[in-house]
Amino acid sequence: MYFGKIIEIFKVNGLWKTQSVSNLYDIPKLIADHNNEKLIVGSQYIFKLGKDLKPIEF
């Protein structure tokens, strides 16, 4: 069961496209900026998106 997704939205040749970055398995409790990166904290995970939007789970 998923509680949402993180998606990337970008424009290619004048058309908007989306790409799935990650599924969220829990409702985020906190989303914060840190060193130009995003930290997403849930009750079961800490998820980090790097500057290039590549996910790093730890």
Buried (B, 14 or more C-beta within 10 A) or exposed (E): EEEEEBEEEEEEEEEEEEEEBBEBEBEBEEEEEEEEBBBBBBEEEEBBBEEEBEEEEE
